[in-house]
Amino acid sequence: MSGAAFPEDRVGFGDIPPAINACLQDAVAAYADTDAAEKLLWAAQSAAPEQRAVYFALYKFYFYKYRLDDAERVALMALEISARQGGFSAVWETLTPLSTQWGKTDTPQHFFLFSLKALAFIRLRLGNIQGCHAILNKLRELDPIDQVGSSVILDLANRFTV
């Protein structure tokens, strides 16, 4: 399969229902046909609106298609879903290290942090350097050991502010 976004024949989306996984795999296979892939991704979201992997696939798809406003919109949706599932606020600016247990992997909290990192990168690509840095500062507070790798985005962002 060709395409920079999905170089493998199959992409792992974690432990999700087989029908949703099949829909996501079909979207990966259709990546070159933007309209078809997008329809498949939104069909997966419609069928399983609580599956975090679907939002991950959507914001990555839009990011790689350079549809950054759409990627930002979906990343914000991912924050909402994971916050609701984790029982904490989706308003990232108000969160603290005591808002929830941030250190566990494979949880809504971890996905929230990962999606917040994605949002920082999207904002960086949109040219919103200040917004990117605000998110990265919050990530350093919530994830001081850098489990989600936000320091990589910080290194990129710092190149634009030097």
C-alpha positions as CSV (number, residue, x, y, z in Angstrom):
1,M,0.0,0.0,0.0
2,S,1.3,3.4,-0.8
3,G,1.0,6.6,1.2
4,A,3.1,8.3,3.8
5,A,0.4,8.1,6.5
6,F,-0.2,4.4,6.6
7,P,2.8,2.4,5.2
8,E,1.6,-0.9,6.6
9,D,-1.1,-3.1,5.1
10,R,-2.8,-3.2,8.5
11,V,-2.7,-0.7,11.3
12,G,-3.2,-1.7,14.9
13,F,-6.0,0.1,16.6
14,G,-6.0,-1.8,19.8
15,D,-8.8,-3.8,21.4
16,I,-11.8,-2.7,19.5
17,P,-14.9,-4.5,18.2
18,P,-14.1,-6.5,15.0
19,A,-16.7,-4.6,12.9
20,I,-15.2,-1.3,13.8
21,N,-11.7,-2.5,13.3
22,A,-12.7,-3.8,9.8
23,C,-14.1,-0.4,9.0
24,L,-10.9,1.3,10.1
25,Q,-8.8,-1.2,8.1
26,D,-10.9,-0.4,5.0
27,A,-10.3,3.3,5.6
28,V,-6.6,2.6,5.8
29,A,-6.8,0.7,2.5
30,A,-8.8,3.5,0.9
31,Y,-6.4,6.2,2.1
32,A,-5.6,7.4,-1.4
33,D,-9.3,8.0,-2.1
34,T,-9.8,10.7,0.4
35,D,-13.6,10.8,0.1
36,A,-14.0,7.0,0.5
37,A,-11.6,6.9,3.5
38,E,-13.3,9.8,5.2
39,K,-16.7,8.2,4.8
40,L,-15.4,4.9,6.3
41,L,-13.9,6.7,9.2
42,W,-17.1,8.7,10.0
43,A,-19.1,5.5,9.6
44,A,-16.9,3.9,12.3
45,Q,-17.4,6.9,14.5
46,S,-21.2,6.8,14.0
47,A,-21.3,3.1,14.8
48,A,-19.0,3.4,17.8
49,P,-18.9,7.0,19.1
50,E,-17.2,5.9,22.4
51,Q,-14.2,4.1,20.7
52,R,-11.2,6.3,21.2
53,A,-9.2,4.6,18.5
54,V,-11.7,6.0,15.9
55,Y,-10.9,9.5,16.9
56,F,-7.2,8.8,16.8
57,A,-7.6,7.5,13.2
58,L,-9.7,10.5,12.3
59,Y,-7.4,13.2,13.5
60,K,-4.3,11.4,12.1
61,F,-6.1,11.0,8.7
62,Y,-7.0,14.7,8.6
63,F,-3.5,15.7,9.8
64,Y,-1.8,13.7,7.0
65,K,-4.3,15.1,4.5
66,Y,-3.3,18.6,5.6
67,R,-6.8,19.3,6.7
68,L,-5.6,20.8,9.9
69,D,-8.9,22.6,10.9
70,D,-10.6,19.2,10.7
71,A,-7.8,17.5,12.6
72,E,-8.1,20.1,15.3
73,R,-11.9,19.6,15.5
74,V,-11.6,15.9,15.9
75,A,-8.7,16.2,18.4
76,L,-11.1,18.3,20.5
77,M,-13.8,15.6,20.2
78,A,-11.2,13.1,21.4
79,L,-10.5,15.2,24.4
80,E,-14.2,15.3,25.2
81,I,-14.7,11.6,24.8
82,S,-11.7,10.6,26.9
83,A,-12.5,13.1,29.6
84,R,-16.1,11.9,29.9
85,Q,-14.9,8.3,30.0
86,G,-12.3,9.1,32.6
87,G,-14.6,11.3,34.8
88,F,-12.6,14.5,34.6
89,S,-13.0,17.9,32.8
90,A,-12.3,18.2,29.1
91,V,-11.2,21.8,29.7
92,W,-7.5,21.1,29.6
93,E,-6.6,24.6,30.9
94,T,-8.3,23.8,34.2
95,L,-6.7,20.4,34.8
96,T,-4.1,19.7,37.5
97,P,-2.0,16.7,38.4
98,L,-4.7,16.0,41.0
99,S,-7.6,16.1,38.6
100,T,-7.3,12.3,37.9
101,Q,-4.7,9.5,37.8
102,W,-2.6,10.6,34.8
103,G,0.1,8.0,35.1
104,K,-1.7,4.9,33.9
105,T,-1.4,3.8,30.3
106,D,-4.1,2.3,28.2
107,T,-6.7,4.5,29.9
108,P,-8.9,7.4,28.9
109,Q,-6.5,9.7,30.9
110,H,-3.5,8.5,28.8
111,F,-5.5,8.9,25.6
112,F,-6.5,12.4,26.7
113,L,-2.8,13.3,27.2
114,F,-1.9,11.8,23.9
115,S,-4.7,13.7,22.1
116,L,-3.6,16.9,23.8
117,K,-0.1,16.3,22.4
118,A,-1.7,15.8,19.0
119,L,-3.6,19.1,19.4
120,A,-0.4,20.9,20.3
121,F,1.2,19.6,17.1
122,I,-1.8,20.5,15.0
123,R,-1.8,24.1,16.5
124,L,1.9,24.3,15.7
125,R,1.3,23.3,12.1
126,L,-1.5,25.9,12.0
127,G,1.0,28.6,13.0
128,N,-0.6,29.0,16.5
129,I,2.7,28.9,18.3
130,Q,1.3,30.5,21.5
131,G,-1.5,28.0,21.6
132,C,0.9,25.2,21.0
133,H,3.1,26.3,23.9
134,A,0.2,26.7,26.2
135,I,-0.8,23.1,25.6
136,L,2.8,21.9,26.0
137,N,3.2,23.7,29.3
138,K,0.0,22.0,30.5
139,L,1.4,18.6,29.4
140,R,4.6,19.2,31.3
141,E,2.5,19.8,34.4
142,L,0.2,16.8,33.9
143,D,2.8,14.4,32.5
144,P,6.1,15.4,34.0
145,I,7.9,12.1,33.0
146,D,6.8,12.7,29.4
147,Q,5.0,9.4,28.9
148,V,3.3,10.7,25.8
149,G,6.4,12.2,24.3
150,S,5.3,15.8,24.2
151,S,9.0,16.9,24.5
152,V,9.4,16.1,20.8
153,I,6.7,18.6,19.9
154,L,8.3,21.1,22.3
155,D,11.6,20.8,20.5
156,L,9.9,21.5,17.2
157,A,7.9,24.4,18.7
158,N,11.1,26.0,20.2
159,R,12.6,26.2,16.7
160,F,9.8,28.6,15.8
161,T,10.3,30.8,18.9
162,V,14.1,31.2,19.0
